[in-house]
Amino acid sequence: MIALAEICGAFSVAGMNTLEWVAAGLGVINVGLLVRRSIWNYPFALAMVTLYFFVFYEAKLYSDMLLQPFFFAINLFGWWNWLNAKRATGEVQVGLLSLRARLLWAAGTVAGSLAWGMAMHRFTDAAYPFIDAFVAGASISAQILLARRKLENWPVWILVDVVAIGLYWSRDLHYTAGLYCLLLILSIAGFIDWRRKLLAQARPA
């Protein structure tokens, strides 16, 4: 943590605000491309999560900070998975979870978020540890579902966006709160577009 503090300390307040603004802009581009099922969303995602690692550290949102390396790895997996899917069918197809799988994902997300929130509350000075942990835990679930091209990723992202707007605003991350307002709109659009694509796939040729 000491070395990381020194790195973040090299940024002035104005510099950190600029870093947040750039990360937020990359996030808008990333999700806009995701809605269109474009593989080119991934380079923007990788750059965004790298910048947000430092932004969240400065804001003492440690769950979100630790989430960024995971996001980096899962975005690399998603990029590979989407490329393979496109090579096989000529486009990025959309899938759907079974009811049992949905219940298991929901239970796992809640349990994991609670356990992580308790750890953050006990061992760190994290701000809003349980809310932050929920945003982190639900984001992990949504990101994995997204990498697997499952429609259910969008309702989870919508829930994350709603909670995250209030969390980030309370920590004076106003650019990021604004980003999540846009992401909420884009997530709704993504759900509509992907659902339309799923229905189109189900129609006989």
C-alpha positions as CSV (number, residue, x, y, z in Angstrom):
1,M,0.0,0.0,0.0
2,I,2.9,2.4,0.7
3,A,4.3,2.2,-2.9
4,L,0.8,2.6,-4.2
5,A,0.2,5.7,-2.0
6,E,3.4,7.2,-3.4
7,I,2.2,6.7,-6.9
8,C,-1.2,8.2,-6.2
9,G,0.5,11.0,-4.3
10,A,2.3,12.0,-7.5
11,F,-1.1,13.2,-8.8
12,S,-2.4,16.5,-7.7
13,V,-6.2,16.8,-6.9
14,A,-6.7,18.3,-10.3
15,G,-4.6,15.5,-11.9
16,M,-6.7,12.9,-10.2
17,N,-9.9,14.6,-11.4
18,T,-8.5,14.5,-14.9
19,L,-7.7,10.8,-14.5
20,E,-11.2,10.1,-13.4
21,W,-12.6,12.1,-16.3
22,V,-10.5,10.2,-18.8
23,A,-11.5,6.8,-17.2
24,A,-15.2,7.8,-17.3
25,G,-14.9,8.7,-21.0
26,L,-13.3,5.4,-21.8
27,G,-16.2,3.7,-19.9
28,V,-18.8,5.4,-22.0
29,I,-17.1,4.3,-25.2
30,N,-16.7,0.8,-23.9
31,V,-20.3,0.2,-23.0
32,G,-21.5,2.0,-26.2
33,L,-19.6,-0.6,-28.2
34,L,-20.8,-3.5,-25.9
35,V,-24.4,-2.5,-26.7
36,R,-23.6,-3.0,-30.4
37,R,-21.8,-6.3,-29.6
38,S,-18.6,-4.9,-31.0
39,I,-15.4,-6.7,-30.1
40,W,-13.6,-3.3,-30.1
41,N,-15.1,-2.5,-26.7
42,Y,-12.3,-4.5,-25.1
43,P,-9.3,-2.2,-25.7
44,F,-11.2,0.7,-24.1
45,A,-12.2,-1.6,-21.2
46,L,-8.6,-2.5,-20.5
47,A,-7.5,1.1,-20.5
48,M,-10.5,2.2,-18.3
49,V,-9.9,-0.4,-15.5
50,T,-6.2,0.4,-15.4
51,L,-7.0,4.1,-14.6
52,Y,-9.8,3.3,-12.2
53,F,-7.5,1.2,-10.1
54,F,-5.8,4.5,-9.0
55,V,-9.0,6.5,-8.9
56,F,-10.6,4.1,-6.4
57,Y,-7.5,3.8,-4.3
58,E,-7.5,7.5,-3.8
59,A,-11.2,7.5,-2.9
60,K,-10.7,4.6,-0.3
61,L,-13.1,2.4,-2.2
62,Y,-10.8,-0.6,-1.8
63,S,-13.3,-3.3,-3.0
64,D,-13.6,-1.4,-6.3
65,M,-9.9,-0.9,-6.4
66,L,-9.1,-4.6,-6.0
67,L,-11.8,-5.4,-8.6
68,Q,-9.9,-3.7,-11.4
69,P,-7.1,-6.3,-11.8
70,F,-9.9,-8.9,-12.0
71,F,-11.7,-6.8,-14.6
72,F,-8.5,-6.6,-16.6
73,A,-8.1,-10.4,-16.6
74,I,-11.8,-11.1,-17.4
75,N,-11.8,-8.6,-20.2
76,L,-8.9,-10.4,-21.8
77,F,-10.9,-13.6,-21.5
78,G,-14.0,-11.9,-22.9
79,W,-12.0,-10.6,-25.9
80,W,-10.7,-14.1,-26.6
81,N,-14.2,-15.6,-26.2
82,W,-15.9,-13.1,-28.4
83,L,-13.3,-13.5,-31.1
84,N,-13.8,-17.2,-31.1
85,A,-17.6,-16.9,-31.2
86,K,-17.4,-14.4,-34.1
87,R,-15.1,-16.7,-36.1
88,A,-17.4,-19.6,-35.6
89,T,-20.7,-17.9,-36.6
90,G,-19.7,-14.6,-38.3
91,E,-21.2,-12.6,-35.4
92,V,-21.4,-12.4,-31.6
93,Q,-24.3,-14.6,-30.5
94,V,-26.3,-14.1,-27.3
95,G,-27.1,-16.9,-24.8
96,L,-29.6,-17.3,-21.9
97,L,-29.1,-18.9,-18.4
98,S,-31.5,-21.6,-17.0
99,L,-33.7,-20.6,-14.0
100,R,-31.5,-22.8,-11.8
101,A,-28.3,-21.1,-13.0
102,R,-29.9,-17.7,-12.4
103,L,-30.8,-18.6,-8.8
104,L,-27.2,-19.9,-8.2
105,W,-25.6,-16.8,-9.6
106,A,-27.9,-14.6,-7.4
107,A,-27.2,-16.6,-4.2
108,G,-23.4,-16.6,-4.9
109,T,-23.3,-12.9,-5.6
110,V,-25.1,-12.0,-2.4
111,A,-23.1,-14.4,-0.2
112,G,-19.8,-13.3,-1.8
113,S,-20.6,-9.6,-1.4
114,L,-21.5,-10.0,2.3
115,A,-18.4,-11.9,3.1
116,W,-16.2,-9.4,1.3
117,G,-18.0,-6.5,2.9
118,M,-17.4,-8.0,6.4
119,A,-13.7,-8.3,5.6
120,M,-13.4,-4.7,4.3
121,H,-15.3,-3.5,7.4
122,R,-13.1,-5.4,9.8
123,F,-9.6,-5.0,8.3
124,T,-9.6,-1.6,6.4
125,D,-10.8,2.0,6.7
126,A,-12.9,1.5,3.5
127,A,-15.8,3.9,3.0
128,Y,-19.2,2.2,2.9
129,P,-17.6,-1.3,2.9
130,F,-20.8,-3.3,2.4
131,I,-22.2,-1.1,-0.4
132,D,-18.8,-1.0,-2.1
133,A,-18.5,-4.8,-1.7
134,F,-22.0,-5.3,-3.3
135,V,-21.0,-3.1,-6.3
136,A,-17.8,-5.1,-6.6
137,G,-19.5,-8.5,-6.2
138,A,-22.3,-7.8,-8.5
139,S,-19.9,-6.3,-11.1
140,I,-17.9,-9.5,-11.0
141,S,-21.0,-11.6,-11.7
142,A,-22.1,-9.2,-14.5
143,Q,-18.7,-9.1,-16.1
144,I,-18.4,-12.9,-16.2
145,L,-21.9,-13.2,-17.7
146,L,-20.9,-10.5,-20.2
147,A,-17.8,-12.4,-21.2
148,R,-19.9,-15.5,-21.7
149,R,-22.4,-13.5,-23.8
150,K,-25.4,-14.1,-21.5
151,L,-28.4,-11.8,-21.7
152,E,-28.6,-11.8,-17.9
153,N,-25.5,-9.6,-17.6
154,W,-27.6,-6.5,-18.4
155,P,-30.1,-6.7,-15.5
156,V,-27.2,-7.2,-13.1
157,W,-25.4,-4.2,-14.6
158,I,-28.6,-2.1,-14.3
159,L,-28.7,-2.9,-10.5
160,V,-25.0,-2.1,-10.2
161,D,-25.4,1.2,-11.9
162,V,-28.3,2.3,-9.7
163,V,-26.4,1.5,-6.5
164,A,-23.1,2.9,-7.8
165,I,-24.5,6.3,-8.7
166,G,-25.2,7.1,-5.1
167,L,-22.0,5.5,-3.8
168,Y,-19.6,7.4,-6.1
169,W,-21.5,10.7,-5.7
170,S,-21.1,10.4,-1.9
171,R,-17.3,10.0,-2.3
172,D,-17.1,13.1,-4.6
173,L,-16.4,11.0,-7.7
174,H,-18.8,13.1,-9.6
175,Y,-17.5,12.2,-13.1
176,T,-17.8,8.6,-12.2
177,A,-21.3,9.0,-10.8
178,G,-22.2,10.8,-14.1
179,L,-20.6,7.9,-16.0
180,Y,-22.9,5.5,-14.2
181,C,-25.9,7.5,-15.1
182,L,-25.0,7.1,-18.7
183,L,-24.1,3.5,-18.1
184,L,-27.6,2.9,-16.7
185,I,-29.2,4.2,-19.9
186,L,-26.8,2.2,-22.0
187,S,-27.4,-0.9,-19.9
188,I,-31.1,-0.6,-20.5
189,A,-30.5,-0.2,-24.2
190,G,-28.1,-3.2,-24.1
191,F,-30.7,-5.4,-22.6
192,I,-33.3,-4.4,-25.2
193,D,-30.9,-4.9,-28.1
194,W,-29.5,-8.2,-26.9
195,R,-33.0,-9.5,-26.1
196,R,-34.0,-8.6,-29.6
197,K,-31.0,-10.4,-30.9
198,L,-31.8,-13.5,-28.8
199,L,-35.4,-13.6,-30.2
200,A,-34.0,-13.3,-33.7
201,Q,-31.7,-16.2,-33.2
202,A,-34.7,-18.3,-32.0
203,R,-36.7,-17.7,-35.2
204,P,-36.5,-20.4,-37.9
205,A,-34.2,-19.4,-40.8
